[in-house]
Amino acid sequence: MQIQLEKTLDVEVVEGQLAELWKQIAGDSESEGDVAVMRARVANLLVFVTNESLLNEVHEMMLDLTAIHPSRVLMMLGLYEAPDRDIEMSVESYCQTDKRTGARRLCCEEVILNAQGSFVSELPSATLPLLVSDLSTFLWWRHVVQTSDKVFSSLLRATDRLVIDSAEFADTRRDLLEINQLFAGGHSRRAGISDLNWARLTSWRGLLADFYDVAAYETLLDNIDRVRVDYVGPERDPESVAPQALLIAGWLASRLGWELADEQRVQEKSQTTSFNFRGVDNRAIKLELNRVEQGAHKPGRLAQVELLASGAESGGERASFVVARSADNLHLLTEAKLGSDTQRGRVLPVRNRSAAQLLSREMEILCNDQIYQEAVAMAARMIDRSASLS
């Protein structure tokens, strides 16, 4: 149920209309013989989008999300390039229904604010007074992240957690550097930062870390001298390095204490970008980010990560440790090759969680992910070495 409001920024008018909306819902339920409908709010969710397509996409997922985290959703559509038009507002309800009877059980509310041209800058002043006090506030920002953007900075100051999705980055180099600047500038002390694309890498990180739990692999892993990350190019810019590839590379390097070599020259040829690192024992490590054909894989996703110990420097055994996505895109597979011996490892189903499921998990967290922050910082240092990552 959606109700269009008269042009107004009066909070009392909006709250009054929301109250009237709930009366209508309760009255409808009573007339249909249903039990009382519960109005629930455990969080504020701010969502900022810049086109109608994203607005509709978010609308479709709100019913699933609010079933887990009943929220007051404040949806902002900012059409920067459109002719000037003052803010228009409407209110809407989301109701969970009993699967057997169809009766409404729990309902949440959404306020939609649309603005065009110069009036986009006024969205924070119209939106923030509508926040429910004493509830955690999350900002899902689905636009270019710029600390200089007044709309972004105003909303961020009122937020407990910022949620982004680096899979949506239009410019990998610029946007990852901007996220690193958010951390470096102290913004993360006021609001935690979540990246849905980082959450998609959880299984990859877990499987790679599992190799280090096997005592027989310890010496070989200590002599890793090459890492190869295969990825599919991002949908928006297929020729650029995927954010997932940079994040997993930054995670590996930061967790294992590697640093970019001072004498390094980033090597680029065809579809591969190479970086030189130094391990904690001053061991030379070559890290390659390699773009592969899409096949069954989704744009911007990892296809395979391989850790290789050639044995050249130590005179030891050659070994490789691989986490790969299966050809049918349904599983993640691990494999260890020790000389001529191949050891098959774990097989995990690819979960392919929806954006609603990923966002729901992030709304259970308020603190910063220090490991993500360090991975981004390392990825930013890698980007600084290569202007071609844009």
C-alpha positions as CSV (number, residue, x, y, z in Angstrom):
1,M,0.0,0.0,0.0
2,Q,1.5,3.3,-1.1
3,I,0.3,6.9,-0.3
4,Q,1.6,10.0,-2.1
5,L,2.2,13.0,0.2
6,E,1.7,16.6,-0.6
7,K,5.0,18.5,-1.1
8,T,6.2,19.0,2.4
9,L,9.2,18.6,4.6
10,D,7.1,18.6,7.8
11,V,8.1,15.6,9.9
12,E,4.8,15.7,11.8
13,V,2.8,15.5,8.5
14,V,4.9,12.4,7.5
15,E,4.5,10.7,10.8
16,G,0.8,11.5,10.8
17,Q,0.4,9.9,7.4
18,L,2.4,6.8,8.6
19,A,0.0,6.5,11.6
20,E,-3.0,6.8,9.2
21,L,-1.4,4.1,7.0
22,W,-1.2,1.7,10.0
23,K,-4.8,2.4,11.0
24,Q,-5.8,1.4,7.5
25,I,-3.8,-1.8,7.6
26,A,-5.2,-2.7,11.1
27,G,-8.7,-1.9,9.9
28,D,-8.3,-4.1,6.8
29,S,-7.0,-6.9,8.9
30,E,-9.8,-6.7,11.4
31,S,-12.5,-6.7,8.7
32,E,-10.9,-9.8,7.1
33,G,-10.9,-11.6,10.5
34,D,-7.2,-11.6,10.9
35,V,-5.3,-11.4,14.1
36,A,-3.7,-8.1,15.1
37,V,-0.9,-6.9,12.8
38,M,2.4,-6.1,14.5
39,R,4.3,-2.9,13.6
40,A,8.0,-3.6,14.0
41,R,11.2,-1.5,13.7
42,V,14.6,-2.7,15.0
43,A,16.7,-0.4,12.7
44,N,16.7,2.5,10.4
45,L,17.8,1.7,6.8
46,L,18.8,4.6,4.5
47,V,19.1,3.7,0.8
48,F,20.4,6.1,-1.8
49,V,20.1,5.3,-5.5
50,T,20.4,7.4,-8.7
51,N,18.1,5.7,-11.2
52,E,14.6,4.2,-11.3
53,S,16.0,0.7,-12.1
54,L,17.9,0.5,-8.9
55,L,14.9,1.9,-7.0
56,N,12.7,-0.9,-8.3
57,E,15.4,-3.5,-7.6
58,V,15.6,-2.4,-4.0
59,H,11.8,-2.3,-3.7
60,E,11.6,-5.9,-4.7
61,M,14.1,-7.1,-2.1
62,M,12.7,-5.1,0.9
63,L,10.0,-7.7,1.7
64,D,12.7,-10.3,2.2
65,L,15.0,-8.0,4.1
66,T,12.5,-6.6,6.5
67,A,11.3,-10.2,7.3
68,I,14.7,-10.6,9.0
69,H,15.4,-7.0,10.1
70,P,12.1,-5.1,10.5
71,S,13.1,-1.5,9.7
72,R,12.0,2.0,8.9
73,V,13.3,2.2,5.3
74,L,14.0,5.7,4.0
75,M,14.5,5.4,0.3
76,M,16.2,8.3,-1.6
77,L,16.2,8.6,-5.4
78,G,18.5,11.4,-6.5
79,L,18.4,12.2,-10.2
80,Y,21.4,14.5,-10.4
81,E,21.3,15.1,-14.2
82,A,17.5,15.6,-14.5
83,P,15.8,19.1,-14.5
84,D,15.3,20.7,-11.1
85,R,12.3,19.3,-9.2
86,D,11.6,19.7,-5.5
87,I,11.4,16.7,-3.3
88,E,8.4,14.5,-3.6
89,M,7.5,12.0,-0.8
90,S,5.3,8.9,-0.4
91,V,4.9,6.3,2.2
92,E,4.4,2.6,1.8
93,S,4.1,-0.6,4.0
94,Y,5.6,-4.0,3.7
95,C,3.7,-6.8,5.3
96,Q,4.7,-10.4,6.0
97,T,1.9,-12.9,5.6
98,D,1.2,-16.3,7.0
99,K,2.1,-18.9,4.3
100,R,-0.9,-21.0,5.1
101,T,-3.7,-18.5,5.7
102,G,-2.3,-15.4,3.9
103,A,-3.0,-13.3,7.0
104,R,-0.7,-10.3,7.6
105,R,1.4,-10.8,10.7
106,L,4.2,-8.2,10.7
107,C,4.5,-4.9,8.8
108,C,7.3,-2.4,8.2
109,E,7.2,1.0,6.7
110,E,9.0,2.8,3.9
111,V,9.3,6.5,3.1
112,I,10.3,7.3,-0.5
113,L,11.9,10.6,-1.3
114,N,12.5,11.7,-4.9
115,A,14.5,14.7,-5.9
116,Q,16.0,16.0,-9.2
117,G,18.8,18.4,-10.2
118,S,19.9,20.9,-7.5
119,F,17.2,19.6,-5.1
120,V,19.2,16.3,-4.6
121,S,21.4,18.2,-2.2
122,E,18.4,18.7,0.1
123,L,17.6,15.0,0.5
124,P,19.6,14.6,3.8
125,S,17.8,17.5,5.4
126,A,14.4,16.0,4.5
127,T,15.4,12.4,5.4
128,L,17.4,12.5,8.6
129,P,14.6,14.0,10.8
130,L,12.5,10.9,9.9
131,L,15.0,8.5,11.6
132,V,13.6,6.7,14.6
133,S,15.7,7.6,17.6
134,D,17.5,5.0,19.6
135,L,17.7,2.6,16.7
136,S,20.9,1.7,14.8
137,T,21.1,3.4,11.4
138,F,22.5,1.8,8.3
139,L,23.2,3.5,5.0
140,W,23.2,1.5,1.8
141,W,25.0,3.8,-0.6
142,R,24.5,2.7,-4.3
143,H,26.3,5.5,-6.0
144,V,29.9,6.6,-6.5
145,V,31.6,7.0,-3.1
146,Q,33.1,10.4,-2.8
147,T,34.0,12.0,0.5
148,S,33.6,15.4,-1.1
149,D,29.9,14.6,-1.9
150,K,27.8,16.7,0.5
151,V,24.9,14.3,0.3
152,F,27.1,11.3,1.1
153,S,29.0,13.1,3.9
154,S,25.7,14.4,5.5
155,L,24.1,11.0,5.5
156,L,27.3,9.3,6.7
157,R,27.5,11.5,9.8
158,A,24.1,10.2,10.9
159,T,25.0,6.5,10.2
160,D,26.3,3.7,12.4
161,R,27.3,1.6,9.4
162,L,27.9,2.3,5.7
163,V,27.2,-0.5,3.3
164,I,28.7,-0.5,-0.2
165,D,29.1,-3.1,-2.9
166,S,32.4,-2.9,-4.7
167,A,31.0,-5.2,-7.5
168,E,29.1,-2.1,-8.6
169,F,32.2,0.1,-8.9
170,A,32.3,1.9,-12.3
171,D,36.0,2.7,-11.8
172,T,37.9,0.1,-9.8
173,R,41.0,2.2,-9.2
174,R,39.2,5.4,-8.2
175,D,36.5,3.8,-6.1
176,L,38.8,1.5,-4.1
177,L,41.1,4.4,-3.4
178,E,38.2,6.4,-2.2
179,I,37.2,3.6,0.2
180,N,40.7,3.5,1.5
181,Q,40.5,7.3,2.0
182,L,37.4,6.8,4.1
183,F,39.4,4.5,6.4
184,A,42.5,6.8,6.4
185,G,40.5,9.9,7.0
186,G,39.0,8.5,10.2
187,H,35.4,8.2,8.9
188,S,35.3,4.6,9.9
189,R,35.7,5.6,13.6
190,R,32.2,7.2,13.3
191,A,30.6,4.5,11.1
192,G,31.6,1.0,10.3
193,I,32.1,0.1,6.7
194,S,30.7,-3.1,5.0
195,D,31.3,-4.3,1.4
196,L,28.9,-6.9,0.1
197,N,31.6,-8.0,-2.4
198,W,34.0,-8.7,0.5
199,A,31.3,-10.9,2.0
200,R,31.1,-12.9,-1.2
201,L,34.8,-13.8,-0.7
202,T,34.2,-15.4,2.7
203,S,34.3,-19.0,1.4
204,W,37.4,-18.2,-0.7
205,R,39.2,-16.8,2.2
206,G,38.2,-19.7,4.5
207,L,39.4,-22.3,2.0
208,L,42.7,-20.6,1.4
209,A,43.3,-20.2,5.1
210,D,42.5,-23.9,5.6
211,F,45.7,-24.9,3.8
212,Y,47.7,-23.2,6.6
213,D,46.0,-25.5,9.2
214,V,47.7,-28.6,7.7
215,A,51.0,-29.3,9.4
216,A,52.4,-31.1,6.4
217,Y,51.9,-28.0,4.2
218,E,53.6,-25.5,6.6
219,T,57.1,-25.6,5.2
220,L,55.9,-25.5,1.6
221,L,53.6,-22.6,2.2
222,D,56.4,-20.7,3.9
223,N,58.2,-20.9,0.5
224,I,55.4,-19.6,-1.7
225,D,57.0,-17.5,-4.4
226,R,54.2,-17.0,-6.9
227,V,50.5,-16.3,-6.6
228,R,48.1,-16.3,-9.5
229,V,44.6,-14.9,-9.2
230,D,42.2,-15.6,-12.1
231,Y,39.1,-13.5,-12.4
232,V,36.4,-12.5,-14.9
233,G,36.4,-8.9,-15.9
234,P,33.7,-6.6,-14.2
235,E,30.4,-6.1,-16.1
236,R,30.8,-2.3,-16.2
237,D,34.4,-2.3,-17.4
238,P,35.4,-5.8,-18.6
239,E,39.0,-4.7,-19.4
240,S,39.7,-3.5,-15.9
241,V,40.9,-5.6,-12.9
242,A,37.9,-6.9,-10.8
243,P,37.6,-5.5,-7.3
244,Q,37.4,-9.1,-6.0
245,A,40.8,-9.9,-7.5
246,L,42.4,-6.8,-5.8
247,L,40.6,-7.6,-2.5
248,I,41.7,-11.2,-2.3
249,A,45.3,-10.2,-3.3
250,G,45.3,-7.4,-0.7
251,W,44.0,-9.9,1.9
252,L,46.7,-12.5,1.2
253,A,49.5,-10.0,1.2
254,S,48.3,-8.2,4.4
255,R,47.6,-11.5,6.3
256,L,51.0,-13.0,5.3
257,G,53.0,-9.9,6.0
258,W,54.1,-9.3,2.5
259,E,55.1,-5.8,1.3
260,L,55.4,-4.4,-2.2
261,A,59.1,-4.5,-3.3
262,D,60.7,-1.1,-3.4
263,E,62.5,-1.8,-6.7
264,Q,59.3,-3.0,-8.3
265,R,58.1,-2.2,-11.8
266,V,54.5,-3.3,-12.4
267,Q,54.6,-5.6,-15.3
268,E,51.6,-5.6,-17.6
269,K,51.0,-7.7,-20.7
270,S,47.8,-8.8,-22.5
271,Q,45.4,-9.9,-19.7
272,T,47.8,-10.2,-16.8
273,T,49.1,-7.6,-14.3
274,S,52.0,-8.6,-12.1
275,F,53.3,-7.2,-8.8
276,N,56.5,-8.0,-7.0
277,F,56.3,-8.5,-3.2
278,R,58.8,-9.4,-0.5
279,G,57.9,-11.9,2.2
280,V,58.8,-11.6,5.9
281,D,62.0,-13.5,5.2
282,N,62.8,-11.1,2.2
283,R,61.7,-13.9,-0.2
284,A,60.7,-12.6,-3.6
285,I,57.1,-13.3,-4.5
286,K,55.4,-12.6,-7.8
287,L,51.6,-11.9,-7.7
288,E,49.7,-12.1,-10.9
289,L,46.1,-10.9,-11.5
290,N,45.0,-12.7,-14.7
291,R,41.8,-11.9,-16.5
292,V,40.1,-15.1,-18.0
293,E,37.1,-15.7,-20.3
294,Q,33.7,-15.6,-18.6
295,G,32.3,-19.0,-19.4
296,A,29.7,-19.9,-16.8
297,H,31.2,-17.5,-14.3
298,K,29.6,-14.2,-13.3
299,P,31.3,-10.9,-14.3
300,G,33.7,-9.6,-11.7
301,R,34.0,-12.9,-9.9
302,L,37.1,-15.0,-9.0
303,A,37.7,-18.2,-11.1
304,Q,40.8,-19.5,-9.3
305,V,43.5,-18.7,-6.8
306,E,46.8,-20.6,-6.8
307,L,49.6,-20.4,-4.4
308,L,52.8,-21.8,-5.9
309,A,56.1,-22.8,-4.3
310,S,58.5,-23.5,-7.1
311,G,61.3,-24.7,-4.8
312,A,63.8,-22.7,-6.9
313,E,65.3,-20.7,-4.1
314,S,65.1,-23.3,-1.4
315,G,66.1,-26.3,-3.5
316,G,63.0,-27.9,-2.1
317,E,59.9,-29.6,-3.4
318,R,57.6,-27.9,-5.9
319,A,54.0,-27.5,-4.6
320,S,50.8,-25.6,-5.5
321,F,47.7,-25.0,-3.5
322,V,44.5,-24.2,-5.5
323,V,41.0,-22.9,-4.7
324,A,38.9,-22.9,-7.9
325,R,35.3,-22.4,-9.0
326,S,34.0,-25.5,-10.8
327,A,33.2,-25.3,-14.5
328,D,29.5,-25.4,-13.8
329,N,29.8,-22.6,-11.3
330,L,28.1,-24.6,-8.5
331,H,31.1,-25.5,-6.3
332,L,34.4,-24.3,-4.9
333,L,37.1,-27.0,-5.0
334,T,40.5,-27.2,-3.3
335,E,43.5,-29.1,-4.4
336,A,47.1,-29.5,-3.2
337,K,49.9,-30.7,-5.5
338,L,53.0,-31.8,-3.7
339,G,55.5,-32.8,-6.4
340,S,53.8,-35.6,-8.4
341,D,51.2,-36.2,-5.7
342,T,47.8,-34.6,-6.1
343,Q,45.6,-34.3,-3.0
344,R,41.9,-33.4,-3.5
345,G,40.5,-31.3,-0.7
346,R,37.2,-29.8,0.3
347,V,34.2,-29.2,-2.0
348,L,31.8,-26.4,-1.0
349,P,28.6,-25.4,-2.8
350,V,28.6,-21.9,-4.2
351,R,26.0,-20.1,-2.1
352,N,25.3,-17.2,-4.5
353,R,23.5,-15.2,-1.7
354,S,21.2,-12.5,-2.9
355,A,21.8,-8.9,-2.1
356,A,19.0,-9.0,0.5
357,Q,20.7,-11.9,2.3
358,L,24.1,-10.3,2.2
359,L,22.8,-6.9,3.4
360,S,20.8,-8.8,6.2
361,R,24.1,-10.3,7.5
362,E,25.8,-6.9,7.5
363,M,23.0,-5.4,9.5
364,E,24.0,-7.7,12.3
365,I,27.4,-5.9,12.6
366,L,28.3,-2.5,13.8
367,C,32.0,-2.6,14.4
368,N,34.7,-2.3,11.6
369,D,36.3,-5.3,10.0
370,Q,40.0,-4.6,10.6
371,I,41.0,-7.4,8.2
372,Y,38.9,-5.8,5.4
373,Q,40.4,-2.4,6.2
374,E,44.0,-3.8,5.9
375,A,43.1,-5.7,2.6
376,V,41.8,-2.4,1.1
377,A,44.9,-0.6,2.3
378,M,47.1,-3.1,0.5
379,A,45.0,-3.1,-2.6
380,A,45.3,0.7,-2.6
381,R,49.1,0.5,-2.5
382,M,48.9,-1.9,-5.4
383,I,46.7,0.5,-7.4
384,D,49.2,3.3,-6.7
385,R,51.8,1.2,-8.5
386,S,49.7,0.8,-11.6
387,A,47.7,3.6,-13.2
388,S,46.3,1.0,-15.7
389,L,43.9,-0.5,-13.1
390,S,41.2,2.0,-13.9
